[in-house]
Amino acid sequence: MKITFADKKLENLANDDRKMLAALGKIRATILRRRLAQLENATTLEDVRNLPGNYHELNNDRKGQWGCDLDQPYRLVFIPHETPIPSNSDGQYIWIEITGLEVLDIVNYHKEK
């Protein structure tokens, strides 16, 4: 899948192992690199749905976003490139039709509550 980033700072972090290691620490940086590789190697979002990392749709104020686990409690948060997000008549998102994404953040969104 094609991956873009919400801002240059996040893009630079994701593409520079030294910056990633300094900012995130060894464990989180290693897992982030793995998650990005999983996403890059996928053709659609459906391809990662059942991989380790707990890829999942978010809800409430983050509806339309997805998350996957890094080290607890941190998540990689992203949105599909497709606008509108492909969905069926019941409003469920169609993962197999999502072929690109934008990384929004690395965050502990449970802390926001």
C-alpha positions in Angstrom: 0.0 0.0 0.0 1.0 3.6 -0.5 1.7 5.3 2.8 1.8 9.0 3.4 2.3 11.0 6.5 0.2 13.8 8.1 3.2 16.1 8.5 6.9 16.3 7.6 8.1 15.7 11.2 6.3 12.3 11.3 7.5 11.4 7.8 11.1 12.2 8.8 10.8 10.2 12.0 9.4 7.2 10.1 12.2 7.3 7.5 15.2 7.9 9.7 16.1 5.0 12.0 18.3 7.1 14.2 15.6 9.7 14.7 13.1 7.0 15.4 15.3 5.3 17.9 16.1 8.6 19.7 12.4 9.7 19.8 10.7 6.4 20.5 13.2 4.1 22.2 14.3 0.7 20.9 11.2 -1.3 21.5 8.6 1.1 20.1 10.9 2.0 17.1 11.4 -1.7 16.3 7.6 -2.4 16.4 6.8 0.8 14.4 9.3 -0.3 11.7 7.5 -3.7 11.6 4.0 -2.2 11.4 5.1 0.2 8.6 6.6 -2.8 6.7 3.4 -4.8 7.1 1.4 -1.9 5.7 3.8 -1.2 2.8 3.8 -4.9 1.8 0.0 -5.2 1.8 -2.0 -4.6 -1.3 -5.1 -3.6 0.7 -5.9 -3.0 4.4 -7.6 -6.4 4.5 -4.2 -8.0 4.1 -3.1 -6.8 7.5 -6.4 -7.3 9.3 -5.4 -10.6 11.0 -1.7 -10.0 11.3 -0.1 -9.4 14.7 -0.6 -5.8 15.7 -4.4 -5.8 16.3 -5.3 -3.6 13.3 -8.7 -2.2 14.1 -11.3 0.5 13.3 -11.6 3.3 15.9 -14.9 4.7 17.0 -16.5 7.7 18.6 -14.5 10.9 17.9 -12.0 8.8 16.0 -14.5 7.2 13.6 -12.9 6.8 10.2 -9.5 6.2 11.7 -7.7 2.9 12.3 -5.2 1.9 14.9 -2.6 -0.8 15.4 -0.7 -1.7 18.5 2.9 -0.6 19.1 4.1 -1.1 22.7 1.3 -0.7 25.2 -0.4 1.8 25.5 0.8 3.4 22.2 -0.8 3.0 18.8 -0.1 3.9 15.2 -3.1 5.8 14.0 -4.0 6.2 10.3 -6.8 7.0 7.8 -7.5 5.7 4.4 -6.6 7.8 1.3 -10.0 6.9 -0.2 -12.6 9.7 0.2 -15.2 8.8 1.0 -14.1 5.6 2.9 -15.5 2.6 1.0 -18.5 1.2 3.0 -21.4 -1.1 2.4 -25.1 -0.4 2.7 -24.9 -1.1 6.5 -22.2 1.5 6.9 -19.4 -1.0 7.6 -16.0 -0.1 6.1 -14.8 -2.3 3.3 -11.2 -3.0 4.2 -10.4 -4.8 0.9 -11.1 -1.6 -1.0 -8.6 0.5 1.0 -5.3 0.7 -0.9 -3.5 3.6 0.7 -3.3 5.4 4.0 -2.0 8.4 5.8 -0.3 8.0 9.1 -1.7 10.6 11.5 0.0 10.0 14.8 1.8 7.7 17.3 -0.3 8.2 20.4 -1.8 6.8 23.6 -5.3 7.8 22.6 -6.8 6.3 25.8 -5.0 9.0 27.8 -7.1 11.6 25.9 -10.2 10.7 27.8 
